Amino acid sequence: MSRVLLALLLLVATPLWAAEPKELTWSEMIPPDAPPEAPDMTPLHDLSQIGGMETAPAAKQDLPNAPVVPALDGQLIRLPGYIVPLEVSEDGRTTDFLLVPYFGACIHVPPPPSNQIVHVTSKEGVKLDELYQPYWIVGAMQVKASTSELADAGYQMDAQKIIVYELPE
């Protein structure tokens, strides 16, 4: 009897510890039937004002309510991207941030559509040495909108792991 119970327990527990995150691409976060985005053809900023860019108001987000993919809700995923800090702890660790698909999004260029932004929280956080360093974020995806002073996000995630993204050699 105890062998049967042990076998059943292993069968049920295996998916919990063997679950590998699904490697997600940014394009998979846009529904296949979503209308194509019209590119914004306005200049990003007046280059003569480059000295004052740090104090300039945030650029307007084109699609703050872009359609999302409901099937992603609850999935354990691994997503690469760039970190835009929202909150930094006293010891210099970023614990609340936006994950975006390209460097500079939300800071000096208009934010991407909300379905291309993930609002991430992390208990441990990450110490950012360089903002242009990409990271892999692993965690359960939530299809849930959030708003920050920088942009609206269509997804949220509580990071289980934050790993420096390195190109294969």
C-alpha positions as CSV (number, residue, x, y, z in Angstrom):
1,M,0.0,0.0,0.0
2,S,2.8,2.5,0.9
3,R,4.4,1.9,-2.5
4,V,1.2,2.7,-4.3
5,L,0.8,5.9,-2.2
6,L,4.4,6.9,-2.9
7,A,4.0,6.3,-6.6
8,L,0.8,8.4,-6.7
9,L,2.5,11.2,-4.7
10,L,5.4,11.2,-7.1
11,L,3.1,11.4,-10.1
12,V,1.2,14.4,-8.6
13,A,4.4,16.2,-7.3
14,T,6.5,15.8,-10.4
15,P,4.9,18.6,-12.4
16,L,5.4,21.0,-9.6
17,W,9.2,20.6,-9.3
18,A,9.8,19.7,-13.0
19,A,7.9,22.7,-14.4
20,E,10.1,24.6,-16.8
21,P,9.2,28.1,-17.8
22,K,7.9,28.7,-21.3
23,E,10.3,31.0,-23.2
24,L,8.1,33.8,-24.4
25,T,8.8,36.3,-27.2
26,W,7.3,39.8,-27.2
27,S,5.4,39.1,-30.4
28,E,3.5,36.3,-28.6
29,M,2.1,38.9,-26.2
30,I,0.1,40.5,-29.0
31,P,-3.1,38.6,-30.0
32,P,-2.9,37.3,-33.6
33,D,-6.1,39.1,-34.5
34,A,-5.0,42.5,-33.1
35,P,-5.0,45.3,-35.6
36,P,-1.5,46.3,-36.8
37,E,0.1,49.3,-35.0
38,A,0.4,52.5,-37.1
39,P,4.0,53.7,-36.6
40,D,4.3,57.1,-34.9
41,M,6.1,59.3,-37.4
42,T,6.6,62.3,-35.1
43,P,10.2,63.2,-34.1
44,L,11.3,61.6,-30.9
45,H,12.6,64.8,-29.4
46,D,14.2,68.1,-30.4
47,L,17.9,67.4,-30.4
48,S,18.7,71.1,-29.6
49,Q,17.1,70.4,-26.1
50,I,19.3,67.3,-25.4
51,G,20.7,68.9,-22.2
52,G,17.3,69.1,-20.7
53,M,16.0,65.6,-21.6
54,E,16.4,64.3,-18.0
55,T,13.8,66.8,-16.8
56,A,11.5,66.6,-19.9
57,P,8.0,65.2,-19.4
58,A,7.6,61.5,-20.3
59,A,6.6,60.8,-23.9
60,K,3.0,59.9,-24.5
61,Q,2.2,56.2,-24.9
62,D,0.5,55.5,-28.2
63,L,-1.6,52.4,-27.2
64,P,-2.2,52.4,-23.4
65,N,-5.0,49.8,-23.8
66,A,-3.6,47.5,-26.4
67,P,-5.2,44.0,-26.6
68,V,-3.5,41.3,-24.6
69,V,-3.4,37.4,-24.8
70,P,-5.7,36.0,-22.0
71,A,-4.2,32.5,-22.4
72,L,-0.9,33.8,-20.9
73,D,-2.5,34.3,-17.5
74,G,-1.0,32.0,-14.9
75,Q,1.7,30.6,-17.2
76,L,5.2,30.2,-15.9
77,I,7.3,32.2,-18.4
78,R,10.8,33.3,-19.1
79,L,11.0,36.7,-21.0
80,P,14.0,38.7,-22.0
81,G,13.9,42.5,-21.9
82,Y,15.2,45.7,-20.5
83,I,14.5,47.0,-17.0
84,V,13.0,50.5,-16.4
85,P,13.2,51.1,-12.6
86,L,10.1,52.4,-10.8
87,E,11.3,51.8,-7.2
88,V,14.8,51.3,-5.8
89,S,15.4,50.0,-2.2
90,E,17.7,51.7,0.3
91,D,20.5,49.3,-0.6
92,G,20.2,50.2,-4.3
93,R,18.2,47.2,-5.5
94,T,15.4,47.7,-8.1
95,T,12.3,45.9,-6.7
96,D,9.6,47.4,-8.8
97,F,10.1,47.9,-12.5
98,L,8.8,47.8,-16.1
99,L,10.2,45.2,-18.4
100,V,10.3,46.4,-22.0
101,P,11.4,44.9,-25.3
102,Y,14.0,47.5,-26.3
103,F,16.5,49.8,-24.6
104,G,15.3,53.3,-23.8
105,A,11.6,52.6,-23.9
106,C,9.6,54.8,-21.5
107,I,12.6,57.0,-20.8
108,H,13.6,59.1,-23.9
109,V,11.3,57.5,-26.5
110,P,7.5,57.0,-26.4
111,P,6.6,53.8,-24.4
112,P,5.6,50.8,-26.4
113,P,2.0,49.6,-26.4
114,S,0.7,48.3,-23.1
115,N,0.8,44.7,-24.4
116,Q,4.6,45.1,-24.8
117,I,5.2,46.2,-21.2
118,V,5.3,43.9,-18.1
119,H,5.1,45.5,-14.6
120,V,7.4,43.3,-12.5
121,T,7.8,43.2,-8.7
122,S,10.6,41.3,-7.0
123,K,11.2,40.7,-3.3
124,E,15.0,40.4,-3.8
125,G,15.2,42.9,-6.6
126,V,18.2,43.4,-8.8
127,K,21.2,45.8,-8.6
128,L,21.4,47.6,-11.9
129,D,24.9,48.4,-12.9
130,E,23.9,49.5,-16.4
131,L,20.5,50.3,-17.8
132,Y,21.4,49.0,-21.2
133,Q,21.9,45.4,-19.9
134,P,19.1,43.0,-20.9
135,Y,17.8,40.4,-18.4
136,W,15.7,37.3,-18.4
137,I,12.8,37.5,-16.0
138,V,11.2,34.2,-14.8
139,G,7.8,34.1,-13.1
140,A,4.1,33.6,-13.4
141,M,2.5,35.9,-15.9
142,Q,-0.6,37.8,-15.0
143,V,-2.8,39.3,-17.6
144,K,-3.6,42.3,-15.5
145,A,-3.3,46.0,-16.4
146,S,-1.3,48.4,-14.2
147,T,-0.5,52.1,-14.5
148,S,2.7,53.9,-13.5
149,E,3.9,57.5,-14.1
150,L,5.9,56.2,-17.0
151,A,3.5,54.0,-18.9
152,D,0.5,51.6,-18.7
153,A,1.4,47.9,-18.7
154,G,-0.9,45.1,-20.0
155,Y,0.8,42.4,-18.0
156,Q,2.2,41.9,-14.5
157,M,4.7,39.4,-13.0
158,D,6.2,38.6,-9.6
159,A,9.8,37.7,-10.5
160,Q,11.0,34.3,-9.2
161,K,14.4,34.8,-11.0
162,I,16.2,37.7,-12.6
163,I,19.1,36.6,-14.8
164,V,21.6,38.6,-16.8
165,Y,20.9,38.0,-20.5
166,E,24.0,36.8,-22.3
167,L,24.3,36.1,-26.0
168,P,25.3,32.5,-26.9
169,E,28.9,32.3,-28.1
